[in-house]
Amino acid sequence: MGGDYSRPFLKFTLPNKERRVILYDFCYDLKDKEISEKLAVTVRTVYNLRQRAFKKIRTYYE
């Protein structure tokens, strides 16, 4: 039944690396290998950062 609109959207932020993974993945359509090179992390770390970001986004909208 409707969302909780008392929480302003701008208060929701992701840590920098998580935000960058989401941005590179969905806006720039980069592959995990390319993202890992840009962020100087492993491909597995890119996967983990994306999963953490998704979890935070899901929790925010619940």
N, C-alpha and C positions, 0 to 999 in steps of 0.2 A: 504494500500500500504506500505508494509514494516514497520518495527518498527523504533522508534527513537533510534538509537544506540549511540547517542552522550552522553547519560547519562550512566556512568559506573555502572555496576551491584553492585559493592562493595559499592557504596554510598547509596544503598537502605538497610536500616536496620530497624528492628522492635524493639520496647522497649522489654526489657528482658522478662517480663511475657508473652507478646504476642508471642514472639519467642518460649518460652518454651512450651506454650500451643500447638502451631503448631507442634513442635518437638515431644512432648509426644503423640499427637493425631495420626500423620501420620507416624512417624518413629518407635515409640514404641507401637503403637496401644492400648494405654490406654483409658479406659472409662472416661467420665467426672468426675465421683465420685473419681476415682483414681488420676486424675490430680488435682482435688480440694484439696485432702489430701496432695499431694506433695507440692503444692503452698500455702497451708494454706489459702485458699479462699473458697467461696461458689461455688456450682455447677453452679449457675446462673452467677457468675463472670467469670467462665471458658467460658461459652457460650458467654458472652459479649466480652471477650478478643479475642476469636476466630473470632467473627464477625468484630471487629475493625481491626484485622490483615488482614482478607480477603478484607475488604474495602480498606485498604492501598495498598495491593498487586494489586487489580484491578485498582486503580487509577494510580499506578506506571506504569502499562503496557498499559494504554490507550493512 
